[in-house]
């Protein structure tokens, strides 16, 4: 129920300011939305899969005055994660304090990003982010989302070709989560997709899929990283367990269709953007291709989500305002199809069956029912679900 109420609340400024272009009160709605999301995320009690994993060992993390004695070399996670946690523990030893700090960082970063790079329709961007990704970013990928936040703060450096500053941020992100390595290659998108079009996207997607069919990717990864035998075996088993069947492959490939539709709409109707995010959104085709073979590859798409949302929102409003529907009916069909497919994809993430992991569960059981620290309740189904996922959650 709390998520439905939040969705309805966030919809009000979308209707008032983005759709009907009313003036006055934007700041109040902006900060009220921010505070509500921070409170719901920050005051949750044992809600979220990764949340429970990190929560179970939080008291074993060092405090600020203990960092000098902490063995970072043998620690499971990257160093900066422990430093952030130590800062939180120096304020208050509870995991709730950490959740509040984390929620402030994540929500402020995304709100600021959407307001800066989608200034005309940032309320819509916030609503799309909430519906599609907010629970996932706020309660699941707690470490990785901090790297995504660093990327968003470095977007000015990325757009302005300030490479030294940008790569300094990349190094900082790598000290939080290894997936931040994808940030190192994002600048190449300007070269690879300098003049992107939908035909090129399909060709690239086909090439990536063929590559996954002829190359033993788990073996390639372990060889490149030169891992010791024990760790290599763990990672290889994890990757093998994550391989997609034919249905899964086709579904992952189909998830790229909304991106393809957006690129086609912008190319066909010659829409112009104040900020050129098209190369970065185009780069998503590579990771959709790899995720058709190996589900974990889809995790790298998290870094492109904010750029995609900005492009999505701008494109949809451009379609509403600029396309003459009777003259360009096919563009209208494509635009509506993008919205329908995305709505289905976002909904499926929460409603997909997970009974193989734990009986009678769906992915939404990680977030529903919602309980807060003001009325702490342990949900047995979620606890059992996460316990079965624990081994995989810790690896990556």
KOLDRENMI-636628 format. One record per residue (C-alpha): residue number from 1; residue in three letters; x, y, z. Coordinates in steps of 0.05 Angstrom, whole numbers, plus 5000, padded with zeros to 4 digits. Layout:
BEGIN
+-----+-----+------+------+------+
|   i |  aa |   c1 |   c2 |   c3 |
+-----+-----+------+------+------+
| NUM | ala |    X |    Y |    Z |
...
+-----+-----+------+------+------+
This chain:
BEGIN
+-----+-----+------+------+------+
|   i |  aa |   c1 |   c2 |   c3 |
+-----+-----+------+------+------+
|   1 | unk | 5000 | 5000 | 5000 |
|   2 | unk | 5056 | 5049 | 5017 |
|   3 | unk | 5085 | 5042 | 4946 |
|   4 | unk | 5017 | 5055 | 4914 |
|   5 | unk | 5008 | 5118 | 4957 |
|   6 | unk | 5077 | 5142 | 4937 |
|   7 | unk | 5063 | 5130 | 4864 |
|   8 | unk | 4998 | 5170 | 4869 |
|   9 | unk | 5033 | 5226 | 4906 |
|  10 | unk | 5088 | 5230 | 4854 |
|  11 | unk | 5037 | 5230 | 4798 |
|  12 | unk | 5005 | 5296 | 4822 |
|  13 | unk | 5063 | 5342 | 4802 |
|  14 | unk | 5070 | 5304 | 4737 |
|  15 | unk | 4999 | 5321 | 4718 |
|  16 | unk | 5001 | 5391 | 4745 |
|  17 | unk | 5069 | 5415 | 4721 |
|  18 | unk | 5093 | 5369 | 4665 |
|  19 | unk | 5027 | 5355 | 4629 |
|  20 | unk | 4988 | 5419 | 4642 |
|  21 | unk | 5048 | 5466 | 4651 |
|  22 | unk | 5020 | 5500 | 4713 |
|  23 | unk | 5065 | 5547 | 4752 |
|  24 | unk | 5077 | 5556 | 4826 |
|  25 | unk | 5094 | 5508 | 4881 |
|  26 | unk | 5145 | 5466 | 4843 |
|  27 | unk | 5196 | 5471 | 4899 |
|  28 | unk | 5147 | 5446 | 4951 |
|  29 | unk | 5129 | 5385 | 4910 |
|  30 | unk | 5201 | 5372 | 4893 |
|  31 | unk | 5226 | 5371 | 4964 |
|  32 | unk | 5164 | 5337 | 4992 |
|  33 | unk | 5174 | 5281 | 4942 |
|  34 | unk | 5248 | 5276 | 4961 |
|  35 | unk | 5233 | 5274 | 5036 |
|  36 | unk | 5180 | 5221 | 5029 |
|  37 | unk | 5224 | 5175 | 4988 |
|  38 | unk | 5282 | 5184 | 5037 |
|  39 | unk | 5237 | 5168 | 5096 |
|  40 | unk | 5206 | 5106 | 5065 |
|  41 | unk | 5273 | 5079 | 5043 |
|  42 | unk | 5312 | 5101 | 5104 |
|  43 | unk | 5263 | 5077 | 5157 |
|  44 | unk | 5247 | 5009 | 5126 |
|  45 | unk | 5255 | 4948 | 5171 |
|  46 | unk | 5285 | 4886 | 5139 |
|  47 | unk | 5258 | 4903 | 5070 |
|  48 | unk | 5299 | 4884 | 5009 |
|  49 | unk | 5342 | 4824 | 4993 |
|  50 | unk | 5412 | 4854 | 4994 |
|  51 | unk | 5390 | 4897 | 5052 |
|  52 | unk | 5383 | 4834 | 5096 |
|  53 | unk | 5451 | 4808 | 5072 |
|  54 | unk | 5488 | 4872 | 5090 |
|  55 | unk | 5447 | 4881 | 5153 |
|  56 | unk | 5467 | 4813 | 5179 |
|  57 | unk | 5541 | 4832 | 5182 |
|  58 | unk | 5537 | 4907 | 5192 |
|  59 | unk | 5559 | 4903 | 5265 |
|  60 | unk | 5623 | 4868 | 5242 |
|  61 | unk | 5644 | 4928 | 5200 |
|  62 | unk | 5697 | 4973 | 5231 |
|  63 | unk | 5683 | 5040 | 5261 |
|  64 | unk | 5724 | 5101 | 5242 |
|  65 | unk | 5775 | 5091 | 5298 |
|  66 | unk | 5781 | 5018 | 5279 |
|  67 | unk | 5796 | 5028 | 5205 |
|  68 | unk | 5871 | 5031 | 5216 |
|  69 | unk | 5870 | 4960 | 5242 |
|  70 | unk | 5821 | 4933 | 5191 |
|  71 | unk | 5848 | 4882 | 5140 |
|  72 | unk | 5823 | 4911 | 5074 |
|  73 | unk | 5862 | 4860 | 5033 |
|  74 | unk | 5822 | 4800 | 5058 |
|  75 | unk | 5756 | 4837 | 5065 |
|  76 | unk | 5698 | 4812 | 5023 |
|  77 | unk | 5679 | 4880 | 4995 |
|  78 | unk | 5716 | 4939 | 4966 |
|  79 | unk | 5749 | 4988 | 5015 |
|  80 | unk | 5706 | 5050 | 5007 |
|  81 | unk | 5644 | 5011 | 5025 |
|  82 | unk | 5673 | 4998 | 5094 |
|  83 | unk | 5694 | 5070 | 5101 |
|  84 | unk | 5623 | 5094 | 5086 |
|  85 | unk | 5595 | 5044 | 5135 |
|  86 | unk | 5647 | 5066 | 5187 |
|  87 | unk | 5625 | 5139 | 5179 |
|  88 | unk | 5553 | 5117 | 5191 |
|  89 | unk | 5571 | 5076 | 5252 |
|  90 | unk | 5609 | 5136 | 5281 |
|  91 | unk | 5543 | 5174 | 5281 |
|  92 | unk | 5499 | 5117 | 5304 |
|  93 | unk | 5512 | 5043 | 5309 |
|  94 | unk | 5446 | 5022 | 5279 |
|  95 | unk | 5435 | 4999 | 5208 |
|  96 | unk | 5376 | 5047 | 5205 |
|  97 | unk | 5425 | 5105 | 5208 |
|  98 | unk | 5463 | 5076 | 5150 |
|  99 | unk | 5398 | 5066 | 5111 |
| 100 | unk | 5379 | 5139 | 5121 |
| 101 | unk | 5447 | 5164 | 5098 |
| 102 | unk | 5445 | 5117 | 5038 |
| 103 | unk | 5374 | 5140 | 5021 |
| 104 | unk | 5394 | 5213 | 5024 |
| 105 | unk | 5454 | 5201 | 4978 |
| 106 | unk | 5415 | 5160 | 4927 |
| 107 | unk | 5351 | 5202 | 4924 |
| 108 | unk | 5386 | 5269 | 4924 |
| 109 | unk | 5433 | 5247 | 4868 |
| 110 | unk | 5377 | 5222 | 4823 |
| 111 | unk | 5331 | 5281 | 4838 |
| 112 | unk | 5388 | 5329 | 4823 |
| 113 | unk | 5407 | 5292 | 4759 |
| 114 | unk | 5336 | 5292 | 4731 |
| 115 | unk | 5325 | 5365 | 4749 |
| 116 | unk | 5390 | 5385 | 4714 |
| 117 | unk | 5387 | 5342 | 4652 |
| 118 | unk | 5312 | 5336 | 4643 |
| 119 | unk | 5292 | 5406 | 4667 |
| 120 | unk | 5225 | 5410 | 4631 |
| 121 | unk | 5196 | 5345 | 4655 |
| 122 | unk | 5237 | 5324 | 4716 |
| 123 | unk | 5175 | 5304 | 4755 |
| 124 | unk | 5158 | 5253 | 4701 |
| 125 | unk | 5230 | 5227 | 4703 |
| 126 | unk | 5225 | 5218 | 4778 |
| 127 | unk | 5159 | 5180 | 4771 |
| 128 | unk | 5188 | 5134 | 4718 |
| 129 | unk | 5249 | 5121 | 4761 |
| 130 | unk | 5205 | 5107 | 4821 |
| 131 | unk | 5162 | 5057 | 4783 |
| 132 | unk | 5217 | 5021 | 4748 |
| 133 | unk | 5278 | 5024 | 4792 |
| 134 | unk | 5269 | 5058 | 4859 |
| 135 | unk | 5258 | 4995 | 4902 |
| 136 | unk | 5315 | 4960 | 4866 |
| 137 | unk | 5365 | 5017 | 4874 |
| 138 | unk | 5344 | 5035 | 4944 |
| 139 | unk | 5338 | 4966 | 4975 |
| 140 | unk | 5376 | 4917 | 4932 |
| 141 | unk | 5441 | 4939 | 4899 |
| 142 | unk | 5464 | 4982 | 4957 |
| 143 | unk | 5537 | 4984 | 4938 |
| 144 | unk | 5529 | 4987 | 4863 |
| 145 | unk | 5479 | 5045 | 4864 |
| 146 | unk | 5531 | 5088 | 4899 |
| 147 | unk | 5576 | 5078 | 4838 |
| 148 | unk | 5518 | 5097 | 4794 |
| 149 | unk | 5510 | 5160 | 4836 |
| 150 | unk | 5583 | 5177 | 4825 |
| 151 | unk | 5573 | 5169 | 4750 |
| 152 | unk | 5515 | 5217 | 4752 |
| 153 | unk | 5556 | 5269 | 4789 |
| 154 | unk | 5611 | 5259 | 4736 |
| 155 | unk | 5563 | 5268 | 4678 |
| 156 | unk | 5586 | 5340 | 4667 |
| 157 | unk | 5658 | 5314 | 4660 |
| 158 | unk | 5633 | 5261 | 4612 |
| 159 | unk | 5595 | 5310 | 4568 |
| 160 | unk | 5651 | 5362 | 4571 |
| 161 | unk | 5707 | 5313 | 4554 |
| 162 | unk | 5742 | 5328 | 4620 |
| 163 | unk | 5774 | 5260 | 4622 |
| 164 | unk | 5822 | 5268 | 4680 |
| 165 | unk | 5766 | 5288 | 4727 |
| 166 | unk | 5720 | 5235 | 4700 |
| 167 | unk | 5770 | 5178 | 4709 |
| 168 | unk | 5787 | 5201 | 4779 |
| 169 | unk | 5713 | 5191 | 4795 |
| 170 | unk | 5717 | 5122 | 4762 |
| 171 | unk | 5775 | 5102 | 4807 |
| 172 | unk | 5734 | 5125 | 4867 |
| 173 | unk | 5675 | 5083 | 4844 |
| 174 | unk | 5719 | 5022 | 4835 |
| 175 | unk | 5736 | 5026 | 4909 |
| 176 | unk | 5662 | 5014 | 4923 |
| 177 | unk | 5642 | 4960 | 4873 |
| 178 | unk | 5678 | 4922 | 4818 |
| 179 | unk | 5620 | 4932 | 4769 |
| 180 | unk | 5642 | 5005 | 4764 |
| 181 | unk | 5694 | 4980 | 4714 |
| 182 | unk | 5641 | 4992 | 4661 |
| 183 | unk | 5649 | 5066 | 4674 |
| 184 | unk | 5719 | 5062 | 4645 |
| 185 | unk | 5691 | 5045 | 4576 |
| 186 | unk | 5631 | 5091 | 4575 |
| 187 | unk | 5670 | 5148 | 4542 |
| 188 | unk | 5682 | 5102 | 4482 |
| 189 | unk | 5607 | 5107 | 4467 |
| 190 | unk | 5620 | 5175 | 4435 |
| 191 | unk | 5665 | 5141 | 4385 |
| 192 | unk | 5627 | 5076 | 4375 |
| 193 | unk | 5559 | 5110 | 4369 |
| 194 | unk | 5577 | 5178 | 4341 |
| 195 | unk | 5521 | 5172 | 4290 |
| 196 | unk | 5476 | 5118 | 4317 |
| 197 | unk | 5416 | 5092 | 4281 |
| 198 | unk | 5369 | 5033 | 4291 |
| 199 | unk | 5399 | 4991 | 4235 |
| 200 | unk | 5469 | 4996 | 4266 |
| 201 | unk | 5439 | 4977 | 4333 |
| 202 | unk | 5409 | 4913 | 4304 |
| 203 | unk | 5476 | 4895 | 4271 |
| 204 | unk | 5514 | 4905 | 4336 |
| 205 | unk | 5462 | 4865 | 4375 |
| 206 | unk | 5470 | 4808 | 4325 |
| 207 | unk | 5546 | 4810 | 4330 |
| 208 | unk | 5544 | 4807 | 4406 |
| 209 | unk | 5495 | 4749 | 4406 |
| 210 | unk | 5539 | 4710 | 4356 |
| 211 | unk | 5600 | 4725 | 4401 |
| 212 | unk | 5564 | 4694 | 4461 |
| 213 | unk | 5549 | 4632 | 4420 |
| 214 | unk | 5620 | 4618 | 4397 |
| 215 | unk | 5660 | 4640 | 4458 |
| 216 | unk | 5662 | 4605 | 4527 |
| 217 | unk | 5650 | 4669 | 4566 |
| 218 | unk | 5658 | 4641 | 4637 |
| 219 | unk | 5725 | 4611 | 4618 |
| 220 | unk | 5746 | 4676 | 4583 |
| 221 | unk | 5729 | 4717 | 4645 |
| 222 | unk | 5767 | 4673 | 4693 |
| 223 | unk | 5828 | 4671 | 4647 |
| 224 | unk | 5829 | 4747 | 4637 |
| 225 | unk | 5824 | 4760 | 4712 |
| 226 | unk | 5878 | 4708 | 4727 |
| 227 | unk | 5841 | 4684 | 4788 |
| 228 | unk | 5865 | 4631 | 4836 |
| 229 | unk | 5834 | 4563 | 4825 |
| 230 | unk | 5786 | 4566 | 4884 |
| 231 | unk | 5757 | 4635 | 4867 |
| 232 | unk | 5756 | 4618 | 4793 |
| 233 | unk | 5714 | 4556 | 4808 |
| 234 | unk | 5665 | 4596 | 4850 |
| 235 | unk | 5656 | 4649 | 4796 |
| 236 | unk | 5651 | 4598 | 4740 |
| 237 | unk | 5597 | 4559 | 4778 |
| 238 | unk | 5560 | 4624 | 4790 |
| 239 | unk | 5564 | 4644 | 4717 |
| 240 | unk | 5543 | 4574 | 4694 |
| 241 | unk | 5483 | 4576 | 4740 |
| 242 | unk | 5463 | 4643 | 4711 |
| 243 | unk | 5462 | 4620 | 4639 |
| 244 | unk | 5397 | 4634 | 4601 |
| 245 | unk | 5353 | 4583 | 4567 |
| 246 | unk | 5324 | 4597 | 4498 |
| 247 | unk | 5262 | 4632 | 4526 |
| 248 | unk | 5305 | 4674 | 4572 |
| 249 | unk | 5351 | 4693 | 4514 |
| 250 | unk | 5293 | 4716 | 4471 |
| 251 | unk | 5262 | 4755 | 4528 |
| 252 | unk | 5327 | 4791 | 4544 |
| 253 | unk | 5335 | 4809 | 4471 |
| 254 | unk | 5263 | 4834 | 4468 |
| 255 | unk | 5278 | 4881 | 4526 |
| 256 | unk | 5322 | 4921 | 4479 |
| 257 | unk | 5262 | 4939 | 4435 |
| 258 | unk | 5242 | 5002 | 4475 |
| 259 | unk | 5314 | 5029 | 4467 |
| 260 | unk | 5310 | 5014 | 4393 |
| 261 | unk | 5242 | 5048 | 4389 |
| 262 | unk | 5268 | 5111 | 4422 |
| 263 | unk | 5328 | 5116 | 4376 |
| 264 | unk | 5283 | 5106 | 4315 |
| 265 | unk | 5234 | 5160 | 4339 |
| 266 | unk | 5289 | 5211 | 4350 |
| 267 | unk | 5322 | 5195 | 4284 |
| 268 | unk | 5257 | 5194 | 4244 |
| 269 | unk | 5228 | 5258 | 4273 |
| 270 | unk | 5295 | 5294 | 4281 |
| 271 | unk | 5284 | 5310 | 4354 |
| 272 | unk | 5341 | 5350 | 4386 |
| 273 | unk | 5366 | 5346 | 4457 |
| 274 | unk | 5401 | 5397 | 4500 |
| 275 | unk | 5445 | 5341 | 4527 |
| 276 | unk | 5468 | 5286 | 4481 |
| 277 | unk | 5455 | 5222 | 4518 |
| 278 | unk | 5441 | 5181 | 4455 |
| 279 | unk | 5511 | 5150 | 4451 |
| 280 | unk | 5506 | 5125 | 4522 |
| 281 | unk | 5436 | 5098 | 4512 |
| 282 | unk | 5459 | 5065 | 4447 |
| 283 | unk | 5514 | 5031 | 4486 |
| 284 | unk | 5461 | 4991 | 4523 |
| 285 | unk | 5454 | 4946 | 4462 |
| 286 | unk | 5520 | 4912 | 4479 |
| 287 | unk | 5498 | 4893 | 4549 |
| 288 | unk | 5429 | 4871 | 4527 |
| 289 | unk | 5464 | 4825 | 4478 |
| 290 | unk | 5509 | 4795 | 4532 |
| 291 | unk | 5451 | 4790 | 4582 |
| 292 | unk | 5414 | 4745 | 4532 |
| 293 | unk | 5469 | 4694 | 4547 |
| 294 | unk | 5488 | 4712 | 4618 |
| 295 | unk | 5437 | 4746 | 4663 |
| 296 | unk | 5489 | 4778 | 4708 |
| 297 | unk | 5512 | 4821 | 4648 |
| 298 | unk | 5447 | 4859 | 4656 |
| 299 | unk | 5474 | 4888 | 4720 |
| 300 | unk | 5517 | 4935 | 4679 |
| 301 | unk | 5454 | 4965 | 4649 |
| 302 | unk | 5443 | 4998 | 4717 |
| 303 | unk | 5495 | 5050 | 4698 |
| 304 | unk | 5456 | 5071 | 4636 |
| 305 | unk | 5387 | 5073 | 4667 |
| 306 | unk | 5388 | 5148 | 4685 |
| 307 | unk | 5409 | 5168 | 4614 |
| 308 | unk | 5355 | 5123 | 4586 |
| 309 | unk | 5301 | 5153 | 4630 |
| 310 | unk | 5320 | 5224 | 4609 |
| 311 | unk | 5318 | 5204 | 4535 |
| 312 | unk | 5253 | 5166 | 4545 |
| 313 | unk | 5217 | 5224 | 4579 |
| 314 | unk | 5241 | 5276 | 4530 |
| 315 | unk | 5223 | 5232 | 4471 |
| 316 | unk | 5152 | 5218 | 4496 |
| 317 | unk | 5138 | 5291 | 4508 |
| 318 | unk | 5169 | 5310 | 4441 |
| 319 | unk | 5122 | 5260 | 4409 |
| 320 | unk | 5062 | 5289 | 4445 |
| 321 | unk | 5079 | 5361 | 4428 |
| 322 | unk | 5112 | 5357 | 4360 |
| 323 | unk | 5085 | 5298 | 4321 |
| 324 | unk | 5024 | 5309 | 4278 |
| 325 | unk | 4990 | 5243 | 4294 |
| 326 | unk | 4947 | 5237 | 4232 |
| 327 | unk | 5007 | 5249 | 4186 |
| 328 | unk | 5056 | 5206 | 4224 |
| 329 | unk | 5014 | 5150 | 4251 |
| 330 | unk | 5070 | 5099 | 4254 |
| 331 | unk | 5110 | 5143 | 4301 |
| 332 | unk | 5050 | 5145 | 4347 |
| 333 | unk | 5046 | 5069 | 4345 |
| 334 | unk | 5120 | 5062 | 4361 |
| 335 | unk | 5116 | 5113 | 4418 |
| 336 | unk | 5056 | 5077 | 4450 |
| 337 | unk | 5090 | 5009 | 4440 |
| 338 | unk | 5152 | 5034 | 4477 |
| 339 | unk | 5109 | 5055 | 4536 |
| 340 | unk | 5071 | 4989 | 4537 |
| 341 | unk | 5132 | 4945 | 4532 |
| 342 | unk | 5169 | 4985 | 4586 |
| 343 | unk | 5109 | 4981 | 4632 |
| 344 | unk | 5107 | 4906 | 4621 |
| 345 | unk | 5182 | 4898 | 4633 |
| 346 | unk | 5181 | 4939 | 4697 |
| 347 | unk | 5120 | 4902 | 4723 |
| 348 | unk | 5149 | 4835 | 4706 |
| 349 | unk | 5211 | 4849 | 4748 |
| 350 | unk | 5168 | 4852 | 4810 |
| 351 | unk | 5117 | 4799 | 4791 |
| 352 | unk | 5162 | 4745 | 4763 |
| 353 | unk | 5155 | 4677 | 4797 |
| 354 | unk | 5212 | 4657 | 4843 |
| 355 | unk | 5184 | 4592 | 4870 |
| 356 | unk | 5246 | 4555 | 4848 |
| 357 | unk | 5285 | 4595 | 4900 |
| 358 | unk | 5232 | 4593 | 4954 |
| 359 | unk | 5161 | 4563 | 4950 |
| 360 | unk | 5103 | 4608 | 4933 |
| 361 | unk | 5143 | 4672 | 4924 |
| 362 | unk | 5150 | 4727 | 4873 |
| 363 | unk | 5205 | 4779 | 4866 |
| 364 | unk | 5160 | 4831 | 4899 |
| 365 | unk | 5164 | 4791 | 4965 |
| 366 | unk | 5232 | 4824 | 4974 |
| 367 | unk | 5196 | 4891 | 4982 |
| 368 | unk | 5124 | 4872 | 5001 |
| 369 | unk | 5098 | 4876 | 5054 |
| 370 | unk | 5133 | 4939 | 5076 |
| 371 | unk | 5151 | 4947 | 5149 |
| 372 | unk | 5185 | 5007 | 5183 |
| 373 | unk | 5228 | 5013 | 5244 |
| 374 | unk | 5169 | 5048 | 5277 |
| 375 | unk | 5131 | 4982 | 5275 |
| 376 | unk | 5184 | 4928 | 5265 |
| 377 | unk | 5157 | 4863 | 5238 |
| 378 | unk | 5198 | 4804 | 5212 |
| 379 | unk | 5167 | 4774 | 5149 |
| 380 | unk | 5182 | 4700 | 5150 |
| 381 | unk | 5171 | 4690 | 5075 |
| 382 | unk | 5220 | 4745 | 5058 |
| 383 | unk | 5271 | 4719 | 5109 |
| 384 | unk | 5268 | 4649 | 5079 |
| 385 | unk | 5271 | 4676 | 5008 |
| 386 | unk | 5333 | 4717 | 5022 |
| 387 | unk | 5366 | 4660 | 5060 |
| 388 | unk | 5362 | 4618 | 4997 |
| 389 | unk | 5390 | 4675 | 4956 |
| 390 | unk | 5445 | 4692 | 5005 |
| 391 | unk | 5502 | 4654 | 4972 |
| 392 | unk | 5490 | 4690 | 4905 |
| 393 | unk | 5478 | 4758 | 4937 |
| 394 | unk | 5546 | 4758 | 4970 |
| 395 | unk | 5587 | 4739 | 4909 |
| 396 | unk | 5569 | 4801 | 4868 |
+-----+-----+------+------+------+
